[in-house]
Amino acid sequence: MFQYTFHWRPILNALPDMLSGAWVTIQIAVLSMLIGTIAGVLLALARQSSNKILSGFATAWVEGARNTPALFQVYMVYFGLGSLGIHLDSYPSLLIGIAFNNAGYLAETFRGGLRAVPPTQMRAARSLGMSAPKAFVYVVLPQMFRIVFHPMTNQMVWAVLMTSLGVVVGLNTDLTGITQELNVKTFRTFEYFAAAAVIYYLISKVITLTARLIAWRVFRY
């Protein structure tokens, strides 16, 4: 007969440390999304460029990010660059790896969003005297972000979950890293990882609910 006693006290004692790790997790996810969003917009524009070098570079980035495991991408930053003499700590390695992955997925999302914006919007803005860059920033981009808002929300949740890969490159300050250290010290594996799973779930739900609230307030009209 299977018998197991779930111990709450270790979780309660470790909760402050785990919440501190959750804050680091959120920081990495947010920063990787900011970097990934900027890079994704540039990649989307580059893929539509008539310049074969820019288009080829963007295509290689997108294909590499979307068709290889995220774990490999983090490994390439941490170990791959290290073999070339460029040594990065665990935190920036994980951040760069996730940002690279985000940029690849977001680039395709943004490319679809840009195609969904009618070309007449740019022509209308130009007819009002706007320069092409100004029209793109103030007319096209806002409409694109409205179209791709929900896919970006999904990518943000994915970024939060990808931060757990930091443990494989020695990061011990995020939620998974702290949970792993607690497990090694006490061997209460089920308790700690169940608590970590709940925290990840709550973070994801908060992101989703916040995105719905923003969409309701901003995109009602």
GROMACS elastic network, one bead per residue, 0.5 to 0.9 nm:
[ bonds ]
;  ai    aj funct       b0    kb
    6   190     6  0.81562   500
    6   191     6  0.68100   500
    7    10     6  0.65412   500
    7    11     6  0.76131   500
    7   188     6  0.83766   500
    7   191     6  0.68730   500
    8    11     6  0.53941   500
    8    12     6  0.63161   500
    8    13     6  0.87614   500
    8   191     6  0.75151   500
    9    12     6  0.50778   500
    9    13     6  0.60947   500
    9    14     6  0.85247   500
   10    13     6  0.51518   500
   10    14     6  0.60879   500
   10    15     6  0.84398   500
   10   186     6  0.87549   500
   10   188     6  0.79920   500
   10   191     6  0.77604   500
   10   192     6  0.79377   500
   11    14     6  0.50974   500
   11    15     6  0.57795   500
   11    18     6  0.89541   500
   11   191     6  0.66833   500
   11   192     6  0.63164   500
   11   195     6  0.70693   500
   12    15     6  0.51454   500
   12    16     6  0.80632   500
   13    16     6  0.73219   500
   13    17     6  0.85065   500
   14    17     6  0.54822   500
   14    18     6  0.62000   500
   14    19     6  0.87209   500
   14   179     6  0.88507   500
   14   182     6  0.78810   500
   14   192     6  0.84493   500
   15    19     6  0.60243   500
   15    20     6  0.84873   500
   15   195     6  0.86123   500
   16    19     6  0.51810   500
   16    20     6  0.61969   500
   16    21     6  0.86684   500
   17    20     6  0.50136   500
   17    21     6  0.62558   500
   17    22     6  0.86214   500
   17   175     6  0.84879   500
   17   178     6  0.72008   500
   17   179     6  0.88385   500
   18    22     6  0.61234   500
   18    23     6  0.87095   500
   18   174     6  0.81155   500
   18   175     6  0.57411   500
   18   176     6  0.85304   500
   18   178     6  0.63869   500
   18   179     6  0.68631   500
   18   195     6  0.87670   500
   18   196     6  0.74857   500
   18   199     6  0.86276   500
   19    23     6  0.63019   500
   19    24     6  0.87850   500
   19   175     6  0.73551   500
   19   199     6  0.81559   500
   20    23     6  0.51839   500
   20    24     6  0.66504   500
   20    25     6  0.88099   500
   20   173     6  0.80670   500
   20   174     6  0.76659   500
   20   175     6  0.75640   500
   20   178     6  0.89454   500
   21    24     6  0.51034   500
   21    25     6  0.62451   500
   21    26     6  0.87406   500
   21   172     6  0.84456   500
   21   173     6  0.55329   500
   21   176     6  0.75925   500
   21   177     6  0.77024   500
   21   178     6  0.63525   500
   21   179     6  0.85407   500
   22    26     6  0.62289   500
   22    27     6  0.86257   500
   22   173     6  0.88603   500
   22   174     6  0.60700   500
   22   176     6  0.84413   500
   22   196     6  0.87574   500
   22   199     6  0.75357   500
   22   200     6  0.79706   500
   22   203     6  0.84731   500
   23    26     6  0.50978   500
   23    27     6  0.62165   500
   23    28     6  0.87524   500
   23   174     6  0.75082   500
   23   175     6  0.79463   500
   24    27     6  0.50086   500
   24    28     6  0.62783   500
   24    29     6  0.86121   500
   24   173     6  0.68237   500
   24   174     6  0.51387   500
   24   175     6  0.73148   500
   25    28     6  0.53271   500
   25    29     6  0.62262   500
   25    30     6  0.86729   500
   25   160     6  0.65685   500
   25   161     6  0.87257   500
   25   163     6  0.61874   500
   25   164     6  0.81119   500
   25   173     6  0.84532   500
   25   174     6  0.51795   500
   25   175     6  0.61947   500
   25   176     6  0.85626   500
   26    29     6  0.50687   500
   26    30     6  0.60387   500
   26    31     6  0.85049   500
   26   159     6  0.89975   500
   26   160     6  0.65242   500
   26   163     6  0.86476   500
   26   174     6  0.87986   500
   26   203     6  0.82376   500
   27    30     6  0.52618   500
   27    31     6  0.60981   500
   27    32     6  0.84402   500
   28    31     6  0.52475   500
   28    32     6  0.59544   500
   28    33     6  0.85002   500
   28    91     6  0.81662   500
   28    94     6  0.81124   500
   28    95     6  0.60135   500
   28    98     6  0.86099   500
   28   159     6  0.83139   500
   28   160     6  0.78163   500
   28   163     6  0.70828   500
   28   174     6  0.88406   500
   29    32     6  0.51748   500
   29    33     6  0.61544   500
   29    34     6  0.87085   500
   29    95     6  0.78541   500
   29    98     6  0.79594   500
   29    99     6  0.85846   500
   29   156     6  0.69527   500
   29   157     6  0.83575   500
   29   158     6  0.86884   500
   29   159     6  0.51780   500
   29   160     6  0.50965   500
   29   161     6  0.84804   500
   29   162     6  0.81899   500
   29   163     6  0.68958   500
   30    33     6  0.51123   500
   30    34     6  0.62489   500
   30    35     6  0.87061   500
   30   156     6  0.75569   500
   30   159     6  0.80485   500
   30   160     6  0.82346   500
   31    34     6  0.50989   500
   31    35     6  0.62000   500
   31    36     6  0.83029   500
   31    95     6  0.74564   500
   31    99     6  0.79450   500
   32    35     6  0.51909   500
   32    36     6  0.57330   500
   32    37     6  0.83245   500
   32    95     6  0.58033   500
   32    96     6  0.71851   500
   32    97     6  0.85642   500
   32    98     6  0.60071   500
   32   100     6  0.81758   500
   32   102     6  0.72130   500
   32   103     6  0.88055   500
   32   156     6  0.89202   500
   32   159     6  0.73688   500
   33    37     6  0.57589   500
   33    38     6  0.85032   500
   33    98     6  0.83631   500
   33    99     6  0.64172   500
   33   102     6  0.65996   500
   33   103     6  0.80749   500
   33   152     6  0.88219   500
   33   155     6  0.80674   500
   33   156     6  0.65709   500
   33   159     6  0.72999   500
   34    37     6  0.51946   500
   34    38     6  0.64125   500
   34    39     6  0.86330   500
   34    99     6  0.81674   500
   35    38     6  0.53720   500
   35    39     6  0.61163   500
   35    40     6  0.82898   500
   35    96     6  0.87151   500
   35    99     6  0.59582   500
   35   100     6  0.84820   500
   35   102     6  0.84166   500
   35   103     6  0.76226   500
   36    39     6  0.50825   500
   36    40     6  0.56080   500
   36    41     6  0.84716   500
   36    98     6  0.81993   500
   36   100     6  0.65668   500
   36   101     6  0.76853   500
   36   102     6  0.50430   500
   36   104     6  0.78796   500
   36   105     6  0.88377   500
   36   106     6  0.71702   500
   36   107     6  0.86160   500
   37    41     6  0.61968   500
   37    42     6  0.86683   500
   37    99     6  0.85531   500
   37   102     6  0.75186   500
   37   103     6  0.62039   500
   37   106     6  0.66609   500
   37   107     6  0.80282   500
   37   152     6  0.88623   500
   38    41     6  0.54088   500
   38    42     6  0.64961   500
   38    43     6  0.87167   500
   38   103     6  0.78400   500
   39    42     6  0.51384   500
   39    43     6  0.60331   500
   39    44     6  0.85256   500
   39    99     6  0.85274   500
   39   100     6  0.84047   500
   39   102     6  0.88407   500
   39   103     6  0.55819   500
   39   104     6  0.84612   500
   39   106     6  0.86117   500
   39   107     6  0.77154   500
   40    44     6  0.60035   500
   40    45     6  0.85733   500
   40   102     6  0.76718   500
   40   104     6  0.65064   500
   40   105     6  0.77095   500
   40   106     6  0.52480   500
   40   108     6  0.78866   500
   40   109     6  0.85252   500
   40   110     6  0.70806   500
   40   111     6  0.89004   500
   41    44     6  0.51082   500
   41    45     6  0.63006   500
   41    46     6  0.85649   500
   41   103     6  0.82014   500
   41   106     6  0.77335   500
   41   107     6  0.60309   500
   41   110     6  0.63836   500
   41   111     6  0.80108   500
   42    45     6  0.51873   500
   42    46     6  0.60499   500
   42    47     6  0.86313   500
   42    58     6  0.85985   500
   42   107     6  0.77893   500
   43    47     6  0.60414   500
   43    48     6  0.86341   500
   43    54     6  0.85379   500
   43    55     6  0.82692   500
   43    57     6  0.85464   500
   43    58     6  0.52528   500
   43    59     6  0.81231   500
   43    61     6  0.82673   500
   43    62     6  0.80687   500
   43   103     6  0.77611   500
   43   104     6  0.79590   500
   43   106     6  0.89232   500
   43   107     6  0.56344   500
   43   108     6  0.85215   500
   43   110     6  0.89391   500
   43   111     6  0.86142   500
   44    47     6  0.52480   500
   44    48     6  0.65850   500
   44    49     6  0.88228   500
   44    58     6  0.75884   500
   44   106     6  0.83542   500
   44   108     6  0.65614   500
   44   109     6  0.83811   500
   44   110     6  0.61217   500
   44   111     6  0.50088   500
   44   112     6  0.87711   500
   44   114     6  0.84418   500
   45    48     6  0.52464   500
   45    49     6  0.62576   500
   45    55     6  0.86070   500
   45    58     6  0.88202   500
   45   107     6  0.85063   500
   45   110     6  0.88293   500
   45   111     6  0.74113   500
   45   114     6  0.89332   500
   46    50     6  0.83262   500
   46    51     6  0.79530   500
   46    54     6  0.54131   500
   46    55     6  0.51858   500
   46    56     6  0.84955   500
   46    57     6  0.81279   500
   46    58     6  0.59987   500
   46    59     6  0.85557   500
   47    50     6  0.82891   500
   47    51     6  0.88584   500
   47    52     6  0.88794   500
   47    54     6  0.70294   500
   47    56     6  0.74476   500
   47    57     6  0.82898   500
   47    58     6  0.56374   500
   47    59     6  0.63778   500
   47   107     6  0.87073   500
   47   111     6  0.81262   500
   48    51     6  0.86677   500
   48    55     6  0.67802   500
   48   111     6  0.80509   500
   49    52     6  0.74550   500
   49    54     6  0.68934   500
   49    55     6  0.59124   500
   50    53     6  0.88650   500
   50    54     6  0.81646   500
   50    55     6  0.71735   500
   51    54     6  0.55113   500
   51    55     6  0.60780   500
   51    56     6  0.84523   500
   52    56     6  0.57091   500
   52    57     6  0.83424   500
   53    56     6  0.51161   500
   53    57     6  0.60748   500
   53    58     6  0.85617   500
   54    57     6  0.51875   500
   54    58     6  0.61487   500
   54    59     6  0.85055   500
   55    58     6  0.52137   500
   55    59     6  0.60428   500
   55    60     6  0.85760   500
   56    59     6  0.50619   500
   56    60     6  0.60850   500
   56    61     6  0.86024   500
   57    60     6  0.51929   500
   57    61     6  0.62762   500
   57    62     6  0.87175   500
   58    61     6  0.51278   500
   58    62     6  0.61680   500
   58    63     6  0.85278   500
   58   104     6  0.86180   500
   58   107     6  0.87404   500
   59    62     6  0.51562   500
   59    63     6  0.59668   500
   59    64     6  0.83595   500
   59   104     6  0.89672   500
   60    63     6  0.52072   500
   60    64     6  0.59337   500
   60    65     6  0.84709   500
   61    64     6  0.51910   500
   61    65     6  0.60638   500
   61    66     6  0.85158   500
   61   100     6  0.81618   500
   61   101     6  0.89772   500
   61   103     6  0.84735   500
   61   104     6  0.62785   500
   62    65     6  0.52091   500
   62    66     6  0.60033   500
   62    67     6  0.83334   500
   62   100     6  0.89995   500
   62   101     6  0.83584   500
   62   103     6  0.76248   500
   62   105     6  0.68793   500
   62   106     6  0.89781   500
   62   107     6  0.71251   500
   62   108     6  0.76179   500
   63    66     6  0.52950   500
   63    67     6  0.57784   500
   63    68     6  0.81910   500
   63   104     6  0.73513   500
   64    67     6  0.55140   500
   64    68     6  0.59355   500
   64    73     6  0.87537   500
   64   101     6  0.85426   500
   64   104     6  0.77493   500
   65    68     6  0.60334   500
   65    69     6  0.78986   500
   65    70     6  0.74946   500
   65    73     6  0.76427   500
   65   100     6  0.67004   500
   65   102     6  0.79023   500
   65   103     6  0.78856   500
   65   104     6  0.51079   500
   65   105     6  0.71461   500
   66    69     6  0.79550   500
   66    70     6  0.86018   500
   66   101     6  0.71114   500
   66   104     6  0.62212   500
   66   105     6  0.63193   500
   68    71     6  0.84055   500
   68    72     6  0.68984   500
   68    73     6  0.74722   500
   69    72     6  0.53733   500
   69    73     6  0.67493   500
   70    73     6  0.50421   500
   70    74     6  0.64077   500
   70    75     6  0.86343   500
   70    97     6  0.74027   500
   70    98     6  0.73269   500
   70   101     6  0.66714   500
   70   162     6  0.76943   500
   70   165     6  0.83469   500
   71    74     6  0.52344   500
   71    75     6  0.61761   500
   71    76     6  0.86464   500
   71    97     6  0.83550   500
   71   162     6  0.86283   500
   71   165     6  0.65568   500
   71   168     6  0.85417   500
   72    76     6  0.60555   500
   72    77     6  0.87164   500
   72    97     6  0.87945   500
   73    76     6  0.51096   500
   73    77     6  0.65042   500
   73    78     6  0.88029   500
   73    96     6  0.89446   500
   73    97     6  0.54914   500
   73    98     6  0.79224   500
   73   100     6  0.78409   500
   73   101     6  0.75944   500
   74    77     6  0.52667   500
   74    78     6  0.62412   500
   74    79     6  0.83483   500
   74    93     6  0.64789   500
   74    94     6  0.58056   500
   74    95     6  0.85150   500
   74    96     6  0.75966   500
   74    98     6  0.71959   500
   74   165     6  0.77751   500
   74   166     6  0.81751   500
   74   168     6  0.89898   500
   74   169     6  0.80552   500
   75    78     6  0.51349   500
   75    79     6  0.54417   500
   75    80     6  0.65984   500
   75    81     6  0.89456   500
   75    93     6  0.82971   500
   75    94     6  0.87142   500
   75    97     6  0.80491   500
   75   168     6  0.84545   500
   75   169     6  0.74437   500
   76    79     6  0.54847   500
   76    81     6  0.64606   500
   76    82     6  0.86131   500
   76    93     6  0.88836   500
   76    97     6  0.80827   500
   77    80     6  0.55200   500
   77    81     6  0.53550   500
   77    82     6  0.76191   500
   77    87     6  0.89318   500
   77    88     6  0.79097   500
   77    92     6  0.89836   500
   77    93     6  0.55836   500
   77    94     6  0.78561   500
   77    96     6  0.72559   500
   77    97     6  0.63758   500
   78    81     6  0.60310   500
   78    82     6  0.61205   500
   78    83     6  0.89375   500
   78    86     6  0.87995   500
   78    87     6  0.72155   500
   78    88     6  0.63033   500
   78    89     6  0.75002   500
   78    90     6  0.70736   500
   78    92     6  0.87696   500
   78    93     6  0.53491   500
   78    94     6  0.78221   500
   78    97     6  0.86341   500
   78   169     6  0.70105   500
   79    83     6  0.62139   500
   79    84     6  0.88280   500
   79    87     6  0.81349   500
   79    88     6  0.88748   500
   79   169     6  0.85833   500
   80    83     6  0.53423   500
   80    84     6  0.68152   500
   80    86     6  0.86070   500
   81    84     6  0.50614   500
   81    85     6  0.65014   500
   81    86     6  0.50756   500
   81    87     6  0.65050   500
   81    88     6  0.79293   500
   82    85     6  0.50534   500
   82    88     6  0.71979   500
   83    86     6  0.72197   500
   83    87     6  0.81317   500
   84    87     6  0.82761   500
   88    91     6  0.81358   500
   88    92     6  0.64809   500
   88    93     6  0.59925   500
   89    92     6  0.59052   500
   89    93     6  0.61478   500
   89    94     6  0.86739   500
   89   169     6  0.86910   500
   89   170     6  0.87403   500
   89   171     6  0.85123   500
   90    93     6  0.51252   500
   90    94     6  0.60586   500
   90    95     6  0.85214   500
   90   166     6  0.69313   500
   90   167     6  0.87317   500
   90   169     6  0.57772   500
   90   170     6  0.60234   500
   90   171     6  0.52724   500
   90   172     6  0.87977   500
   91    94     6  0.53420   500
   91    95     6  0.61616   500
   91    96     6  0.86625   500
   91   166     6  0.75360   500
   91   169     6  0.88483   500
   91   170     6  0.88689   500
   91   171     6  0.64358   500
   91   173     6  0.88275   500
   92    96     6  0.59377   500
   92    97     6  0.83540   500
   93    96     6  0.52713   500
   93    97     6  0.60643   500
   93    98     6  0.86263   500
   93   166     6  0.84763   500
   93   169     6  0.82069   500
   94    97     6  0.50686   500
   94    98     6  0.61190   500
   94    99     6  0.84163   500
   94   162     6  0.89980   500
   94   163     6  0.71803   500
   94   165     6  0.75093   500
   94   166     6  0.57970   500
   94   169     6  0.79037   500
   94   171     6  0.83704   500
   95    98     6  0.53702   500
   95    99     6  0.59975   500
   95   100     6  0.84915   500
   95   163     6  0.82199   500
   95   166     6  0.89636   500
   96    99     6  0.50288   500
   96   100     6  0.59684   500
   96   101     6  0.85708   500
   97   100     6  0.51711   500
   97   101     6  0.63656   500
   97   102     6  0.87013   500
   98   101     6  0.50307   500
   98   102     6  0.60306   500
   98   103     6  0.84935   500
   98   159     6  0.67246   500
   98   162     6  0.69445   500
   98   163     6  0.75440   500
   99   103     6  0.59724   500
   99   104     6  0.85897   500
   99   159     6  0.84302   500
  100   103     6  0.52361   500
  100   104     6  0.64077   500
  100   105     6  0.89677   500
  101   104     6  0.52973   500
  101   105     6  0.65427   500
  101   106     6  0.86031   500
  101   159     6  0.88229   500
  102   105     6  0.53574   500
  102   106     6  0.58671   500
  102   107     6  0.82965   500
  102   155     6  0.70509   500
  102   156     6  0.85765   500
  102   158     6  0.87842   500
  102   159     6  0.73312   500
  103   106     6  0.50906   500
  103   107     6  0.57637   500
  103   108     6  0.87545   500
  104   107     6  0.53164   500
  104   108     6  0.69456   500
  105   108     6  0.56488   500
  105   109     6  0.65230   500
  105   110     6  0.88253   500
  105   155     6  0.80387   500
  106   110     6  0.59007   500
  106   111     6  0.83422   500
  106   151     6  0.84249   500
  106   152     6  0.72946   500
  106   155     6  0.77875   500
  107   110     6  0.51230   500
  107   111     6  0.60138   500
  107   112     6  0.86218   500
  108   112     6  0.62595   500
  108   113     6  0.85498   500
  109   112     6  0.52987   500
  109   113     6  0.62384   500
  109   114     6  0.87500   500
  109   148     6  0.66395   500
  109   151     6  0.73392   500
  109   152     6  0.81643   500
  110   114     6  0.60041   500
  110   115     6  0.85143   500
  110   144     6  0.70554   500
  110   145     6  0.78833   500
  110   147     6  0.88919   500
  110   148     6  0.68189   500
  111   114     6  0.51577   500
  111   115     6  0.63229   500
  111   116     6  0.87139   500
  112   115     6  0.51687   500
  112   116     6  0.63183   500
  112   144     6  0.87281   500
  112   148     6  0.83861   500
  113   116     6  0.50586   500
  113   117     6  0.66534   500
  113   143     6  0.82359   500
  113   145     6  0.74191   500
  113   146     6  0.86229   500
  113   147     6  0.59176   500
  113   148     6  0.60079   500
  114   117     6  0.53716   500
  114   118     6  0.84393   500
  114   140     6  0.75308   500
  114   141     6  0.78796   500
  114   143     6  0.83922   500
  114   144     6  0.56548   500
  114   145     6  0.89803   500
  114   147     6  0.88313   500
  115   118     6  0.73121   500
  115   119     6  0.83697   500
  115   144     6  0.86762   500
  116   119     6  0.88484   500
  116   143     6  0.89925   500
  116   144     6  0.75877   500
  116   147     6  0.78930   500
  117   120     6  0.84323   500
  117   121     6  0.72983   500
  117   122     6  0.89683   500
  117   140     6  0.68836   500
  117   143     6  0.67371   500
  117   144     6  0.65393   500
  117   147     6  0.85797   500
  118   121     6  0.57787   500
  118   122     6  0.79059   500
  118   140     6  0.89299   500
  119   122     6  0.56042   500
  119   123     6  0.66590   500
  119   124     6  0.87983   500
  120   124     6  0.58901   500
  120   125     6  0.84700   500
  121   124     6  0.51390   500
  121   125     6  0.62353   500
  121   126     6  0.86552   500
  121   135     6  0.86718   500
  121   139     6  0.71368   500
  121   140     6  0.70481   500
  122   125     6  0.51336   500
  122   126     6  0.61689   500
  122   127     6  0.85841   500
  122   132     6  0.77480   500
  122   135     6  0.63120   500
  122   136     6  0.70614   500
  122   139     6  0.72076   500
  122   140     6  0.68528   500
  123   126     6  0.50685   500
  123   127     6  0.61032   500
  123   128     6  0.87474   500
  123   135     6  0.88653   500
  124   127     6  0.50713   500
  124   128     6  0.65323   500
  125   128     6  0.52223   500
  125   129     6  0.68948   500
  125   130     6  0.57513   500
  125   131     6  0.81839   500
  125   132     6  0.83287   500
  125   134     6  0.88337   500
  125   135     6  0.56880   500
  125   136     6  0.87364   500
  125   139     6  0.71720   500
  126   129     6  0.52233   500
  126   131     6  0.62472   500
  126   132     6  0.67249   500
  126   135     6  0.67529   500
  127   130     6  0.71917   500
  130   133     6  0.81919   500
  130   134     6  0.60581   500
  130   135     6  0.56701   500
  131   134     6  0.52348   500
  131   135     6  0.59865   500
  131   136     6  0.85264   500
  132   135     6  0.51036   500
  132   136     6  0.61028   500
  132   137     6  0.86807   500
  133   136     6  0.50857   500
  133   137     6  0.62139   500
  133   138     6  0.86248   500
  134   137     6  0.51685   500
  134   138     6  0.59855   500
  134   139     6  0.79143   500
  135   138     6  0.53670   500
  135   139     6  0.52413   500
  135   140     6  0.66768   500
  135   141     6  0.87166   500
  136   139     6  0.55722   500
  136   141     6  0.59829   500
  136   142     6  0.88156   500
  137   140     6  0.62242   500
  137   141     6  0.53410   500
  137   142     6  0.74345   500
  138   141     6  0.63994   500
  138   142     6  0.65339   500
  139   142     6  0.60087   500
  139   143     6  0.67511   500
  139   144     6  0.89706   500
  140   143     6  0.54069   500
  140   144     6  0.61657   500
  140   145     6  0.87755   500
  141   145     6  0.61101   500
  141   146     6  0.85516   500
  142   145     6  0.52172   500
  142   146     6  0.62662   500
  142   147     6  0.88018   500
  143   146     6  0.51055   500
  143   147     6  0.64018   500
  143   148     6  0.88524   500
  144   147     6  0.51530   500
  144   148     6  0.62901   500
  144   149     6  0.84038   500
  145   148     6  0.51185   500
  145   149     6  0.55599   500
  145   152     6  0.87161   500
  146   149     6  0.52871   500
  146   150     6  0.84203   500
  146   215     6  0.85118   500
  146   218     6  0.89952   500
  146   219     6  0.73292   500
  147   150     6  0.77615   500
  147   151     6  0.87214   500
  148   151     6  0.54605   500
  148   152     6  0.61859   500
  148   153     6  0.87735   500
  149   152     6  0.51646   500
  149   153     6  0.63858   500
  149   154     6  0.89999   500
  149   211     6  0.82846   500
  149   215     6  0.79342   500
  150   154     6  0.65254   500
  150   155     6  0.87610   500
  150   211     6  0.76670   500
  150   212     6  0.85267   500
  150   215     6  0.85496   500
  151   154     6  0.51006   500
  151   155     6  0.63194   500
  151   156     6  0.87206   500
  152   156     6  0.61683   500
  152   157     6  0.87360   500
  153   156     6  0.50571   500
  153   157     6  0.64590   500
  153   158     6  0.86890   500
  153   207     6  0.73415   500
  153   208     6  0.67097   500
  153   211     6  0.66055   500
  154   157     6  0.52005   500
  154   158     6  0.62588   500
  154   159     6  0.86778   500
  154   208     6  0.79460   500
  155   159     6  0.60796   500
  155   160     6  0.86957   500
  156   160     6  0.64184   500
  156   161     6  0.88277   500
  156   204     6  0.85370   500
  156   207     6  0.77457   500
  157   160     6  0.51768   500
  157   161     6  0.64749   500
  157   162     6  0.87087   500
  157   203     6  0.82371   500
  157   204     6  0.55412   500
  157   205     6  0.86601   500
  157   207     6  0.69815   500
  157   208     6  0.78514   500
  158   161     6  0.51286   500
  158   162     6  0.60739   500
  158   163     6  0.88206   500
  158   204     6  0.86987   500
  159   163     6  0.64795   500
  160   163     6  0.55257   500
  160   164     6  0.78178   500
  160   200     6  0.77798   500
  160   203     6  0.80745   500
  160   204     6  0.75438   500
  161   164     6  0.59586   500
  161   165     6  0.83064   500
  161   200     6  0.72885   500
  161   204     6  0.85021   500
  162   165     6  0.57459   500
  162   166     6  0.81350   500
  163   166     6  0.57380   500
  163   167     6  0.84902   500
  163   174     6  0.77640   500
  163   175     6  0.85538   500
  163   176     6  0.80628   500
  164   167     6  0.62985   500
  164   168     6  0.84949   500
  164   174     6  0.77456   500
  164   175     6  0.74270   500
  164   176     6  0.53968   500
  164   177     6  0.76079   500
  165   168     6  0.58175   500
  165   169     6  0.75954   500
  165   171     6  0.86882   500
  165   176     6  0.82293   500
  166   169     6  0.54801   500
  166   170     6  0.64951   500
  166   171     6  0.50538   500
  166   172     6  0.77359   500
  166   174     6  0.77375   500
  166   176     6  0.77770   500
  166   177     6  0.72314   500
  167   170     6  0.51479   500
  167   171     6  0.50473   500
  167   172     6  0.64533   500
  167   174     6  0.83546   500
  167   176     6  0.65753   500
  167   177     6  0.52860   500
  167   180     6  0.79843   500
  168   171     6  0.73888   500
  170   177     6  0.78633   500
  171   174     6  0.68941   500
  171   176     6  0.86905   500
  171   177     6  0.59304   500
  171   178     6  0.88282   500
  172   175     6  0.79984   500
  172   176     6  0.74660   500
  172   178     6  0.55018   500
  172   179     6  0.85650   500
  172   180     6  0.79631   500
  172   181     6  0.73847   500
  173   176     6  0.80845   500
  173   177     6  0.56912   500
  173   178     6  0.58469   500
  174   177     6  0.52240   500
  174   178     6  0.61079   500
  174   179     6  0.84735   500
  175   178     6  0.53594   500
  175   179     6  0.60728   500
  175   180     6  0.85889   500
  175   196     6  0.69480   500
  175   199     6  0.86672   500
  175   200     6  0.85351   500
  176   180     6  0.60310   500
  176   181     6  0.86213   500
  176   193     6  0.83050   500
  176   196     6  0.72029   500
  177   180     6  0.51401   500
  177   181     6  0.63131   500
  177   182     6  0.87099   500
  178   181     6  0.51017   500
  178   182     6  0.61954   500
  178   183     6  0.85660   500
  179   182     6  0.51299   500
  179   183     6  0.61481   500
  179   184     6  0.87051   500
  179   189     6  0.87657   500
  179   192     6  0.60855   500
  179   193     6  0.65678   500
  179   195     6  0.88505   500
  179   196     6  0.69059   500
  180   183     6  0.50130   500
  180   184     6  0.62327   500
  180   185     6  0.87383   500
  180   189     6  0.84555   500
  180   192     6  0.82742   500
  180   193     6  0.81465   500
  181   184     6  0.51316   500
  181   185     6  0.63396   500
  181   186     6  0.87791   500
  182   185     6  0.52209   500
  182   186     6  0.62115   500
  182   187     6  0.76564   500
  182   188     6  0.79534   500
  182   189     6  0.84841   500
  182   192     6  0.73361   500
  183   186     6  0.53559   500
  183   188     6  0.56342   500
  183   189     6  0.53418   500
  183   190     6  0.87980   500
  183   191     6  0.88635   500
  183   192     6  0.67110   500
  183   193     6  0.81957   500
  184   187     6  0.55914   500
  184   188     6  0.83241   500
  184   189     6  0.83351   500
  185   188     6  0.84814   500
  186   189     6  0.80264   500
  187   190     6  0.85643   500
  188   191     6  0.56317   500
  188   192     6  0.63231   500
  188   193     6  0.85762   500
  189   192     6  0.55518   500
  189   193     6  0.60037   500
  189   194     6  0.81626   500
  190   193     6  0.55346   500
  190   194     6  0.57576   500
  190   195     6  0.83982   500
  191   194     6  0.52787   500
  191   195     6  0.61709   500
  191   196     6  0.86626   500
  192   195     6  0.51261   500
  192   196     6  0.61561   500
  192   197     6  0.86068   500
  193   197     6  0.59971   500
  193   198     6  0.85366   500
  194   197     6  0.50568   500
  194   198     6  0.63237   500
  194   199     6  0.87602   500
  195   198     6  0.51263   500
  195   199     6  0.63338   500
  195   200     6  0.87495   500
  196   199     6  0.50490   500
  196   200     6  0.61934   500
  196   201     6  0.85178   500
  197   200     6  0.51104   500
  197   201     6  0.60947   500
  197   202     6  0.86149   500
  198   202     6  0.61359   500
  198   203     6  0.86257   500
  199   202     6  0.50632   500
  199   203     6  0.61690   500
  199   204     6  0.85845   500
  200   203     6  0.51420   500
  200   204     6  0.61925   500
  200   205     6  0.86333   500
  201   204     6  0.51331   500
  201   205     6  0.61598   500
  201   206     6  0.86144   500
  202   205     6  0.50407   500
  202   206     6  0.60671   500
  202   207     6  0.85741   500
  203   206     6  0.51546   500
  203   207     6  0.62630   500
  203   208     6  0.87002   500
  204   207     6  0.51542   500
  204   208     6  0.62415   500
  204   209     6  0.86671   500
  205   208     6  0.50248   500
  205   209     6  0.60199   500
  205   210     6  0.83445   500
  206   209     6  0.51741   500
  206   210     6  0.58749   500
  206   211     6  0.83892   500
  207   210     6  0.51562   500
  207   211     6  0.60685   500
  207   212     6  0.86552   500
  208   211     6  0.51332   500
  208   212     6  0.62952   500
  208   213     6  0.87552   500
  209   212     6  0.50527   500
  209   213     6  0.62521   500
  209   214     6  0.86539   500
  210   213     6  0.50703   500
  210   214     6  0.61696   500
  210   215     6  0.85415   500
  211   214     6  0.50578   500
  211   215     6  0.60388   500
  211   216     6  0.85006   500
  212   215     6  0.50453   500
  212   216     6  0.60703   500
  212   217     6  0.86105   500
  213   216     6  0.50707   500
  213   217     6  0.61833   500
  213   218     6  0.84876   500
  214   217     6  0.51535   500
  214   218     6  0.58061   500
  214   219     6  0.78299   500
  215   218     6  0.52481   500
  215   219     6  0.51649   500
  215   220     6  0.72749   500
  216   219     6  0.57244   500
  216   220     6  0.55455   500
  217   220     6  0.60973   500
  218   221     6  0.77484   500
